[in-house]
Amino acid sequence: MAEGQKEYSKELVAWQVTEGHIHGRSTLWYAVAIMAGLAFLIYAVVTRNFLFGFIVIMFGVIMATHSVHPPANFRCALTELGLHIGKRFHPWKDMEKFWIIYQPPEVKTLYVDFGGLRPRLPIPLEDADPNEVRATLGSVLTEDTSHTEEPFSDWLIRVLKI
């Protein structure tokens, strides 16, 4: 456990997680992204849809900021009391179910569903053993075996490298 972090309970499984995705973007990718952004901005001005133009500019600023700063690393741990990711702690009682999509080398992700209106939480497994994670989570949560493929939104983000 890192210095200054509160210990929540005994760790059962732990691994390092990189914040966001690390994409190898080529010069061509940046050229196409800039051209698409400019095309969207021109469309926003021509149709006098300034809110859309503002959203396009904000998206560009966010993408530029993320490509300049390296992603942070976090420690992810399944403990006796819940899920600990970096400085955040999620107790088991807040979670409803989980599933693992494991299609290496592209997709190695644990998904946790909190139920209700809270979005699912994708957690990269990276070097963690998916069978060990599945066995540990299976003792406290229900595994949703109906999910066999990566969600479309995650696939689109991975393919478009955004």
Secondary structure as the mmCIF struct_conf table of DSSP 4:
data_model
#
loop_
_struct_conf.conf_type_id
_struct_conf.id
_struct_conf.beg_label_comp_id
_struct_conf.beg_label_asym_id
_struct_conf.beg_label_seq_id
_struct_conf.end_label_comp_id
_struct_conf.end_label_asym_id
_struct_conf.end_label_seq_id
TURN_TY1_P TURN_TY1_P1 GLU A 3 GLY A 4
HELX_LH_PP_P HELX_LH_PP_P1 GLN A 5 GLU A 7
BEND BEND1 SER A 9 SER A 9
STRN STRN1 GLU A 11 THR A 18
BEND BEND2 GLU A 19 GLY A 20
HELX_RH_AL_P HELX_RH_AL_P1 THR A 27 VAL A 46
TURN_TY1_P TURN_TY1_P2 THR A 47 ARG A 48
HELX_RH_AL_P HELX_RH_AL_P2 PHE A 50 VAL A 68
BEND BEND3 HIS A 69 HIS A 69
HELX_LH_PP_P HELX_LH_PP_P2 PRO A 70 ALA A 72
STRN STRN2 ASN A 73 THR A 79
BEND BEND4 GLU A 80 LEU A 81
STRN STRN3 GLY A 82 ILE A 85
TURN_TY1_P TURN_TY1_P3 GLY A 86 LYS A 87
STRN STRN4 ARG A 88 PRO A 91
HELX_RH_3T_P HELX_RH_3T_P1 TRP A 92 ASP A 94
STRN STRN5 LYS A 97 GLN A 103
TURN_TY1_P TURN_TY1_P4 PRO A 104 GLU A 106
STRN STRN6 VAL A 107 ASP A 113
TURN_TY1_P TURN_TY1_P5 GLY A 116 LEU A 117
BEND BEND5 ARG A 118 ARG A 118
HELX_LH_PP_P HELX_LH_PP_P3 PRO A 119 ARG A 120
STRN STRN7 LEU A 121 PRO A 124
TURN_TY1_P TURN_TY1_P6 GLU A 126 ASP A 127
BEND BEND6 ALA A 128 ALA A 128
HELX_RH_AL_P HELX_RH_AL_P3 PRO A 130 GLY A 138
TURN_TY1_P TURN_TY1_P7 SER A 139 VAL A 140
BEND BEND7 LEU A 141 LEU A 141
STRN STRN8 THR A 142 GLU A 143
TURN_TY1_P TURN_TY1_P8 THR A 145 SER A 146
BEND BEND8 GLU A 149 GLU A 149
HELX_RH_AL_P HELX_RH_AL_P4 PHE A 152 LEU A 160
TURN_TY1_P TURN_TY1_P9 LYS A 161 LYS A 161
#
